[in-house]
């Protein structure tokens, strides 16, 4: 597996199906990420993301961003950048 871990899920907001992700690497709109944890393992194209409730195009290590996800995720799930 060549995917690089770039973060971890820190929260999930069921009412909007969005995950908060604490980044340990950089991420930009258009990237493909893979989220794994529990029984889950799925990919998501980053179509938009937010930092402090403002839309951004790029995020860096240390940022905690929000993005829409198609499935329920939980704290501690790992986030990888797909290569």
Secondary structure as GFF3:
##gff-version 3
##sequence-region A 1 83
A	DSSP	beta_strand	4	13	.	.	.	ID=ss1
A	DSSP	beta_strand	18	23	.	.	.	ID=ss2
A	DSSP	beta_strand	27	28	.	.	.	ID=ss3
A	DSSP	beta_strand	32	37	.	.	.	ID=ss4
A	DSSP	beta_strand	40	45	.	.	.	ID=ss5
A	DSSP	beta_strand	49	51	.	.	.	ID=ss6
A	DSSP	beta_strand	54	56	.	.	.	ID=ss7
A	DSSP	beta_strand	58	59	.	.	.	ID=ss8
A	DSSP	beta_strand	64	68	.	.	.	ID=ss9
A	DSSP	beta_strand	78	81	.	.	.	ID=ss10
###
